[in-house]
Amino acid sequence: MQNIALTPEQQLSIRSHGESAYPEECCGLLLGTIAHSVKTVVEVLPTDNAWSAEAEENWPEQKDLTEQRRYAIRPEDMLRAMKHARDRNLDIIGIYHSHPDSPAVPSECDRTLAWAQYSYIIVSVRQGSSQDLRSWSLDAEGYFQAEEIVAVEPTQIKK
């Protein structure tokens, strides 16, 4: 099992973003480092949920889904984050999003769109209040496996 290290402040940032976006899904990027079997988040970078009619064209079987049930990050936001990370000698190591009124467990759509090298943090937001916060990564067969979230102090993170 891999681990992902976040500060309590970073976890709060993800939870708060999920609550403020409710009843829609929030999303954002996780910038950091990977050493051995630990991914360390250095920066949580919120993004807008860009799920739209254009995004739905790629998922015709899910026409009834909206920003309340899906998320998308604009390519220009991803490129901006890549440049920002590179300038700081970091990588994009994951993506976070919320599941309004649903458990913090990846959906089939989450699995289909996931990239093997990323961690996927999901926060369950029920009736506007964040609940469970869990992290996942794809295994060699393309299925999500739980990652342990390790709380670290800001002084333990090299920026």
DAVENFEN-V875873 format. One record per pair of residues at least 6 apart in sequence whose ideal C-beta (glycine too) atoms are under 8 Angstrom apart, sorted by the first residue. I is the first residue (numbers start at 1). J is the second residue. If there is no record, write none. Layout:
<<I | J> <I | J>>
This chain:
<<1 | 145> <1 | 146> <1 | 147> <1 | 148> <2 | 37> <2 | 38> <2 | 39> <2 | 119> <2 | 137> <2 | 147> <2 | 148> <3 | 37> <3 | 38> <3 | 39> <3 | 147> <3 | 148> <3 | 149> <3 | 150> <4 | 38> <4 | 39> <4 | 40> <4 | 41> <4 | 93> <4 | 94> <4 | 119> <4 | 121> <4 | 135> <4 | 147> <4 | 148> <4 | 149> <4 | 150> <5 | 38> <5 | 39> <5 | 40> <5 | 41> <5 | 149> <5 | 150> <5 | 151> <5 | 152> <5 | 156> <5 | 157> <6 | 41> <6 | 44> <6 | 149> <6 | 150> <6 | 151> <6 | 152> <7 | 41> <7 | 151> <7 | 152> <7 | 153> <7 | 154> <7 | 157> <8 | 151> <9 | 154> <10 | 41> <10 | 44> <11 | 133> <11 | 149> <11 | 151> <13 | 44> <13 | 46> <14 | 28> <14 | 44> <14 | 96> <14 | 121> <14 | 123> <14 | 133> <15 | 123> <15 | 130> <15 | 133> <16 | 130> <17 | 26> <17 | 28> <17 | 46> <17 | 96> <17 | 98> <18 | 26> <18 | 98> <18 | 100> <18 | 123> <18 | 125> <18 | 130> <19 | 125> <19 | 128> <19 | 129> <19 | 130> <20 | 26> <21 | 49> <21 | 98> <21 | 125> <22 | 98> <22 | 100> <22 | 125> <22 | 128> <23 | 68> <23 | 100> <23 | 101> <23 | 128> <24 | 49> <24 | 66> <24 | 67> <24 | 68> <24 | 100> <25 | 49> <25 | 51> <25 | 67> <25 | 68> <25 | 69> <25 | 70> <25 | 71> <25 | 97> <25 | 98> <25 | 99> <25 | 100> <26 | 46> <26 | 49> <26 | 71> <26 | 96> <26 | 97> <26 | 98> <27 | 46> <27 | 47> <27 | 48> <27 | 49> <27 | 71> <27 | 72> <27 | 73> <27 | 95> <27 | 96> <27 | 97> <27 | 98> <28 | 44> <28 | 45> <28 | 46> <28 | 47> <28 | 73> <28 | 95> <28 | 96> <28 | 97> <29 | 44> <29 | 45> <29 | 47> <29 | 73> <29 | 77> <29 | 78> <29 | 81> <29 | 92> <29 | 94> <29 | 95> <29 | 96> <30 | 39> <30 | 41> <30 | 43> <30 | 44> <30 | 45> <30 | 92> <30 | 93> <30 | 94> <30 | 95> <30 | 96> <30 | 119> <30 | 121> <31 | 41> <31 | 42> <31 | 43> <31 | 44> <31 | 45> <31 | 81> <31 | 84> <31 | 85> <31 | 88> <31 | 90> <31 | 91> <31 | 92> <31 | 93> <32 | 39> <32 | 40> <32 | 41> <32 | 42> <32 | 43> <32 | 90> <32 | 91> <32 | 93> <32 | 94> <33 | 39> <33 | 40> <33 | 42> <33 | 90> <33 | 91> <33 | 93> <33 | 158> <34 | 40> <34 | 91> <34 | 93> <38 | 150> <39 | 93> <39 | 94> <39 | 119> <39 | 147> <40 | 152> <40 | 157> <40 | 158> <41 | 93> <41 | 94> <41 | 157> <42 | 88> <42 | 90> <42 | 157> <42 | 158> <42 | 159> <43 | 88> <43 | 90> <44 | 96> <45 | 81> <45 | 84> <47 | 73> <47 | 74> <47 | 77> <47 | 81> <48 | 74> <48 | 77> <49 | 67> <49 | 71> <49 | 72> <50 | 71> <50 | 72> <50 | 73> <50 | 74> <50 | 77> <51 | 65> <51 | 66> <51 | 67> <51 | 70> <51 | 71> <51 | 72> <52 | 72> <55 | 70> <55 | 72> <56 | 62> <56 | 63> <56 | 65> <59 | 65> <59 | 70> <59 | 109> <62 | 70> <62 | 109> <65 | 109> <68 | 100> <69 | 100> <70 | 109> <71 | 97> <73 | 95> <78 | 92> <81 | 92> <82 | 92> <85 | 91> <85 | 92> <88 | 159> <92 | 118> <93 | 117> <93 | 118> <93 | 119> <94 | 118> <94 | 119> <94 | 120> <94 | 121> <94 | 135> <95 | 118> <95 | 119> <95 | 120> <95 | 121> <96 | 120> <96 | 121> <96 | 122> <96 | 123> <97 | 110> <97 | 120> <97 | 121> <97 | 122> <97 | 123> <98 | 122> <98 | 123> <98 | 124> <98 | 125> <98 | 130> <99 | 105> <99 | 107> <99 | 122> <99 | 123> <99 | 124> <99 | 125> <100 | 125> <100 | 126> <101 | 125> <101 | 126> <101 | 127> <102 | 124> <103 | 124> <103 | 132> <104 | 122> <104 | 123> <104 | 124> <104 | 131> <104 | 132> <104 | 133> <104 | 134> <105 | 122> <105 | 134> <106 | 114> <106 | 120> <106 | 122> <106 | 136> <106 | 144> <110 | 120> <110 | 122> <110 | 144> <111 | 138> <111 | 142> <111 | 143> <111 | 144> <114 | 120> <114 | 138> <114 | 144> <115 | 138> <116 | 137> <116 | 138> <116 | 142> <118 | 137> <119 | 135> <119 | 136> <119 | 137> <119 | 147> <120 | 135> <120 | 136> <120 | 137> <120 | 144> <121 | 133> <121 | 134> <121 | 135> <121 | 136> <121 | 149> <122 | 133> <122 | 134> <122 | 135> <122 | 136> <123 | 130> <123 | 131> <123 | 132> <123 | 133> <124 | 130> <124 | 131> <124 | 132> <124 | 133> <125 | 131> <133 | 149> <134 | 146> <134 | 149> <135 | 146> <135 | 147> <135 | 148> <135 | 149> <136 | 144> <136 | 145> <136 | 146> <136 | 147> <137 | 144> <137 | 145> <137 | 147> <138 | 144> <138 | 145> <139 | 145>>
